[in-house]
Amino acid sequence: MPLASLLFSSPLSSSPCFPRRGPSVILCSSVPIRRNANLRRRDLVLLGLTSSFIFSGPSSDSLAAVSSDQDVKMDMLMDDINAYSFLYPIELPDKNFSFKWVESRKPERYSSAAPLSPDARQRIVSERVDMIHNLVISVSIGPPNLRFLKSNDKSAWKAKDVADSILSDKSALRVTAGQRMAESSVLDAHSDIVGGEPYWFYEYIVRKSPTISVQEPNLYRRNLAVTAERDGYLYSLNASTLSKQWEQIGPFLEKTVASFRLLPPTENYVPPYKDPWRFW
């Protein structure tokens, strides 16, 4: 059975983790995403367009015509270095609408990945952004924070504690874990069993303004995330957009989060604990 079929025949896909009316999914073959050859990772860093930073432009007016009830065409990212996969939206055929994804961080091993905080516990191993529509999808890896996940038995972990563990290690500023958590509010958290393993799902908002040029007090980034554990490390996918366009974009991000899976390791798999000194 093709992997794409397996992804949507699991218990999770038959009982969506975010029970709202969303778009149906049309799977397509995994084809290379068109990339702007002139837009390099260095340029993105200079622009501040990574998940650790914030967007500086307004959302696209083209989203006004987007409805969450329409079919969405999706493609698959499969990272054999870190052994995971997920689907992401690329097109709404009925509306002639295309997402403008750019791969800002190609999949890489944990030891060489960009840290999310000064202590370098959580690190981004892959990331793609849609600058036109203010979207970010990223995958990070890091060890559990023992302040919240004290048990060695992951089946006993609560979804809210897993969310707090991830968010406490997620800040580009030199602040305490409590201050990092104060930047975010968890709206929902729950778990599900997928393939015999627990997956923890959570939704949260980031309070600090998501734009540089437009300081709107009620404008923030809304995030959906899922975390799974392997080899003593947490693998987390995070998808976010601006709060004001959540009704149009949120249901498509829910599909992405629900599709995230840890895959059986291949010969290309590099566990996070291997060669921690290596940065290439």
N, C-alpha and C positions, 0 to 999 in steps of 0.2 A: 504494500500500500504506500503511495507517495507520502512524503513527510507532511506536505500541506494538508492532506486528508486526515492524517493522524492528529494534527494540531486541533482540528475542529471536530474530532469525534471523541474528545476527552470529556470527562464529567464537567470540566470547567466550561467548555464551550456550550454544552447543553443546558447549563445553568449559569448564565453570565454573571460575572462578579459584580457588575454595576447594573442592577435590574431597571433599565430604562428602555424606552422604545428607541432603538437605534437602527442604523442602516444595515441592509443585508450585505454579505461579503461576496465579491466575485474574485476568486483566486486566479492569478495569472502566473505565467512562468517567471522564474527569477532571472531578470535580465539586468545588465549593468545600467545603473542610473546615469543619466546625462549629467556631467559635471562641467562647471565653468573652469576651464583650464587656467584662466587668468586669476582665479580666486584661490589663493593658497592658504594653508593653515596659518602662516605668519600674518597674512592680511586679516584673517578672521580674529586673531588674537588682538591685533591692533585696534580693530573695530569693537572689541569687547563682545563678540558674538559667540560666547560659549555658555554652557548652562550655569557656570559659576558667576556669570555677569548678567547684564540686562540689556534689552534692546533699546535703541534710541529713536526708532521711527514708529509712526502710527500704523495701525493695521490696514490691510488693503481693503478698498471699497468693494472689491469683487466678492468678498465674503457675504455681502448683503443678500446675494441671490442664492446662497447655499442653504439647503435644507437637510436636516439630520435624517430625514426619512428616505432619502434616495440611495440608490446603489452606489457602492464605492469599489473601485478597482484597487487591489493591494498587491504589493510585491514583498518578497521575503529577504531579510538579511540573515545570513548564516555565518557565524564567526567560529571557525574551527580552532582558532588559537585558544579561545576561552570556552568553547563548547556550549554555545547557546544559539537561539534563533528567535526571531519575532517578525510579524508582518507590520507593514506601515502603509498608509494610504498614498496613492499616487495620482488618482484621477477620479472624477465624477463624470462618467460618460454622458449622462442625460443633460448636464449643465455645461458641458464643454469646459470644465474647470480642472486645472492641473495644479498639484502642489509643486512647489519649487525647491526641492530638497538639494542641499549641498552637504557633502560628507566632510564635516569640519575636523573630525578625528577618525582616522581609519582604525580598524581593530588592531590592538596591540597588546602585548603581554603586560601583566600587572606591574612588574618591576620597573617598566619604562613609561608607564601611563602617568597622565597629569593628575596631581593631587587636588582634592576638593577643599582641603584645609591645610594649615601649616603643619599639622602633625602627620600628614600624608597617609592617613589610615585608609580613607575612602579615595579611590582613584578612578577617573573616567577612562574606560578602556575602548569606548567607541561613542561617537556622537554625530548626529546630522541635524541641520537646522534649515528652516524655511524662513528666510529673512523677510520675504514679501508678506507673509501671513503671520509672522511672529510665533513660530512653532519651534520647539526643541524636543528631540528624542535622544536620550543618552542611556548608556549602560555603565554602571560603576561596580567595583568590587572592593571589599574591605572586610576586616575581621569584625565580629560582633563587639559591641560596646558592653562590657561586663557590668556597667552601672545599671543597665536595663535588662540584659539577658544573662542572668546569673546561673541558670541551669545548663548543664551539658546536654540535657535531653531537649532537642528542638521541638519535639511534639508537645512539650509543655509551654512553649513560647506563645504569648498573646500577640495578636496582630498590632495592637497599639504599642506594645513594648518594642516590637521590631521596627515600627515606624519611628519611634523616639530614638532608637539606636542609630538608625540611618541619619535622621535629621540632626542629631547632636554632633555628628562628624562631618556635617555639610556646611561649610562656611569658608569664604576666602579671607576673612578677617581674623586677626589674632584676638579672639574672644573666648570666653569660657563656654563649656558645653551648654550651660543653662541659658546664656545669652544667645547662642545659636538657635536653640529651641524656641526662644521668645520671638524670633523672626517669623516663625511658622505656626500655623494652627491646623491640627489634624481634624478633618471634618468627618471622616468615616474610616474604619479599619475592620477587616475581617479576614478569615483564612479559608482555604479550601484545599482538598487533597487532589493532587493531579499525578497520575501514574504512581500512586503509592507514596508520594512525597508532599509535605506541606508547602503551600505557597501563600504568602501573606500579601494582601491587597490593602492599599490605603489611598486616601484622597486628602490633599492639604492645600492651603494657600500660603503664599509668602507675602508678608505684610509690607515690606519695603517696596517703594514705587518701582514698577517694572519698566519705566522709561526714564531717560535722562532729560529729554527735551520737554516732555509733557508731565508735569508733576500733579496729576489728578489724585486727590485723597482717596477716592473709592476705586481706583484702578490698581489691580494687583495681578500676580501670576497665579494661575490655578493649575495644580499638578495632580496627575494620577500616577501611581507607582505600584510595582510588584517586586517582591523579594523572595528568593529561594536560597537555600544553604547547600554548600558542597565543600568537602575537604576543610571544614572549619572556617570557611569564608562566606560572606553574604554577597550574592549576585543580585543587583537591583536594576530594573528598567524604570526610567522616569520620563513621562511625557507631559509637556506643559504648553500653555498658551495664555493670552490675556483674558482676564475675567469678562470683559465686555463682548468677547466673541465666543464665549463658552457654549452657548446654545447651538451655534452653527458647527463648531469644531469638536466639542467635547465628546460626542458619541463616536467619532472616528478614532479618537485617542483611546477610548475604552476598548475598541477592537484591538488596537495595538497592544495594550497592557494585557488583555485576556489571552493573547496569542504567545506571550513570552514563555519559552521552555528552555530548561537545561538539557543538553543533548548528551548522548553517550560519547565519552572522549575518544578521539582518534589519535593517530600517531603525531598529529600536529598540535595536540592539546598541550598547553603549558600551565601547570597548576600555579596558583598565586605564590606559593611558598618556594618555588624553584628559583634558584639563583637570584636572591633579593638584591644583590649588588649590581646586577646587570641592568643597564639603562638604554640598550639599543636592540 
